[in-house]
Amino acid sequence: MTDVHSGDLFASPPAIPRLSDPAVASMGAHHSRPQRTEFEAASLVQPKTGTQRMRVLEALVLASNGLTDVEVAATTGIYLYSAAPRRVELMKGGWVEDSGQTRDTGHGGHGIVWTLTAAARAALASGEQHG
C-alpha cells in the first residue's frame, strides 16, 4: 500500500530562481590586477554591456539548438572577446546554462553549446525580464 502523504505528491514546487536584469550596463569583468589596457577596455565597453548582453540573450532565444560562443559572436556581430563575457554574465545571472553538448567551432576545437535555463524560458514566456 502506498502512503499518499509521502514522496513528492504534496511537496512545494521548487522556487524559481531570480534572474539578473540583462539590460543593465555594468563594468565588464577583468582580472583582479588588470593591465592598464585591460581596465581601459572594460571601462570603454561599460556603456554597451547591457545592449550586448541583450543581443546575446536574443540570439540564444532564437537559436533552437543553442549556440557556442563562436556562434554567438557570428550571429550577433559582437567581437568574440566581448560576446563571451556577456554570455558568462548571463550564465551568472541565471539566464544561460551549459547544454551538456559541444559543437565544432570551425577553429580546430569544440565549444560548449549554451542554452536558456528553465527559469529563463519561464520568465520569457510570462513576459518577465528579471526578478
Steps between C-alpha positions, in 0.01 A plus 500: 500500500639842405484785747357794304655745745856391423711584202457808286121498472457781755842657470523870426610578148865602479560871524571669168839667531513876463660610178731796457398799291678430171459857375702668778825658384777394734877492507624204298698235682875537521777334698553594865817683402433599138750655269421865438376421148267224623342730757461774237332252263257388773421865575438581133258210451301577818233714329448218246485197733124507550434537128750227415359269769150547360624422147667181626184403688285568193729284284467215750122541514481469121741204479308174513813290567697742719819679399871479569685820586639509145145467361374770738770736370422416136123532552512829688795662324657564841874436527555155659697647792204726581224247425643222718517719816140611441399131479689434826306785663174349375608164640579653840164681486308175454408545133737258325639155573728236353283265291742212554577498128788635295535596134790552266599866514662504158824602671634150562315434825163450659296757689235456766147545369319751722122498543242687704429376852154380600464818708589715199248319278232542770579870547496567126176307455334703778632831368730556800850622437656473844413450865 
